[in-house]
Amino acid sequence: MSTEIPLGTLQLAELFDGLPRVMFSLKDLDGRYIFVNQAFAARVPHLTASEIVGRTAHDIFEPELAISYRAQDLAVLRSGHPVRRQLELITRPGGALGWYITNKTLLRNSNSQPVAIIAVSVDEQIPANQPGMRGLEMAIATVHARYREPLSIGDLAQSAGMSMAMLERRMKRLIGQTPHRLIVRVRVEEAVELILRGDQRLAEIASECGFTDQAAMSKQVKQLLGVSPRDLRGAQRVE
């Protein structure tokens, strides 16, 4: 079934087409794109804006990026609260990754029922050659590769080639979050993907995603998404 979007919303979306650093998109509640602007399409190799429509983030982005985007969608959809100033990695024209600030919120109809998710992402244009960026990229790659392990800030500092204090300072200054929060965020995003599949016990997912136990996972999922793992799973949950 197609999602009916108010005409005014689509007219508003047209305003974003002339802004090359601003990505704008509308998704239905299942995560399928309804509309994307040209700046969005420019960051998806080999697909036009019209070809992106009907696809999901998993269809057009790398898995580790798509998981993060879907987790954000679920945070908005399940809690009803917007996501504001979320720092994330998105591909730039040409294929390189860049840092973006993203806002997401629900589009509601005249009956206040959610009908779509609106997202706006602005390219922060942090230069790749800025001091510390290469080290941060290595630290981020380490988190994605080793989040299942009992990963420490020292491990990330070693991969970045800097001290723990320097890593903390540079990560806060350049990407707005601490190494610890980055580790937690990646673990939560991976856990959300498994929770929604519904074929594993929550305790197993917690262990697989690097949490000390199910309670620790539940606390972090609740803090980041505003809902518990059981609420995410809903009727399909495995107790």
N, C-alpha and C positions, 0 to 999 in steps of 0.2 A: 504494500500500500504506500502511495506517495505521501509525503509530508507537505501539508499546505502551509506556506510561509506568507505572512502578511506582506502585501505589496510594498508598504513603506519600508520594511526591513531590507528588501532587495534593492530598493532605490538607495537606501543608506549604504548598502554594500558597494554600490557603484562608485562612491566617493573614494574608496580605497584603491581603485585601479591605477591611479596616477602616482601612487606612493611606493617607490621601488623597495624601500626598507621595511614596509609594513605588510605582513601577511594577514589576510582576513579569510575566515571560513565559517560555513554553517554545516553542522552535522545533524542527522536525525538521531533519535535516542538510542539507536543500535550502533552508532558510530560510523554510519555511511555519509560521505560528503554529499551535501545538497548544492553547495555553491562554494567556489574558491575564486579569489581574485588573481590577476595576472602575476603579481609578486609571489603568491603561493605557488602557482604553476611553474614559475621559473626555477623553483627549488626542487622540482620533481623531474628528474631526467626522463626524456622520451615520452612524456605525457602532456597533453594540452589540458587546459582548464576543464573543457567539456568531457575529456576522457577520465579525469579524476573523479567526476561526479558519479556516485553509485559505488565507489570503492571505499575501503576502510584504510586507516593508518597502516595496518598490517600488510595491506596490499601494495603500498607505495613507499614505505620507509623501512630502514633496517630494523630487525626485530627488537634490539635493545632500545631504540628510539620509540618505536610504536608502543611498546609496553608502557613507557613513561607517559605518552600522550593519552593512552586509554585509561590509565590510572587517574590522570587529571579529570578526564571526562566523567569517570565514575564518582570522583569526589564531588563534582558539581551536581551530578544527577541524583546521587543518593542523599546528600546533605541538603541540597537546595541552596547552598551558599556559593557565591562566586569564588573563583581562584584568582588572586591578584598578585601581580609582580612575581610570578613564578619564573625563576631563571632556569633555562634549559638549552640543550644543544639541538640545533636544527641545521640541516644542510643549507649551504648558500649556493647561488648560481655557480656552476663549475664543479660542485660536488664536495667542497671542503666543509667541515663542520664549523659553525659559529655560535656565539652566545646570543640568545634572544630573551627578552622579557615578555611573558605571556599573561594575558588576562582572559578568563573564560567565565561565561555566565549562561543561565538558561533563558531561552526565548519562550515566553508564555502566550497563550491565546487569550481571547476575551474572557474566558472562564477561569483564567489563572492556571490552566493546565500546561505543563511543559511540552513543547512541541519540537524544540531543537536546541542545540548547544552552539553558542556564538563564541568564536575565539579570535583574538587579535594578538599578533606576535610582532615585536619590533626588534630589528637587528641592532644589537648594542655596538657592533663594529669594533670590538676590542682587537687591536692589531695582533696578528699571529706572532710578530717579532717583539712584542712588548715583553720586557724582562719578567721572567717567571712563567710565561704562558706555556712554554714547551714542558717545563717541569710539571705544571698543573695538568696538562693533557696526559702525561705519563701516569700521574697519580689517579686521575679519573679512569683511565684504561685499566689500572690495577684493581680499582674497586669493582668494575664490571667483570673482570676476569676472576676475582678471588672473593666475591662477597659471601660465598658459602663457608669460607674459612673464618676462624677467629681473628679477623683482620684488625691490626692496630694502627694508630696514627703514625707510629714509628715505621711500619711497613710502607705506608704511603710516602712518608718523607724520604725514605731510602730510594723508592722508585722515582721520586721527583728530583733526587740529587740535591736535597737541601735539608736543613735542620727542621725539627718539628715546629719550633717557634716561627721560623720563616715561612713554612708551609701554611700554618694557621693565619699569619698576617696576610700573605699574598692571596690565599683563597678567599678570605673575608673581603679584601679590597677589590679583587678582580671579578669574583663570581658571587659574592654576597652570602656565602654560607661556610660553615666550618667543615673540616674533614669528617668529623664524627657524623654530622647531619647528612653529609653526602653518602656515607656508608649506609646509614639508616634508610635514606630515601631509596637507594637502589635495592636494598633488601625488601622494602615494602612493595615496591613496584613489581619485583619478581614474585613476591608472595601473592599479590593480588591476581596475577595471571593464573597461578595454580589454584587459588581459592575459587575463581570463577569456573574453572574446568569441572570442579565438583567431584573428582574421582580419588581424592586423597583426604585423609584425616587432617585436621588442622594442626595437630601436634607434629605430624610428619612434615607438613609444609614448613612449619617453624624451624625444624631441624635442618631441612634441605636448604633453606634460605639464610642460614647463618645466625638465627636467633637462639638465645640460650634456652628458651622454652616457649610454649604456646602463649603464656601470659605476657611475656615480653613482646611477642609479635602482635598480640591483640592491642596492647597499649600503644605501640608505634603506629599501627594501621589506624587506630582511632584518632590519634593526634594528627596524622597527616591527611587522612581522608574525611574525618568527621563521622565515620561509621565503623562498626565493629566487623571483624571477619565473618561472623555469623549473619549479620545483616547483609553483607555483600553477597553471601552465598544464597541467602533466602531459602526458598523451598527446596533447593537442590543440595543444601549443605549435607556434609557427612559428619555426623557427630562422633 
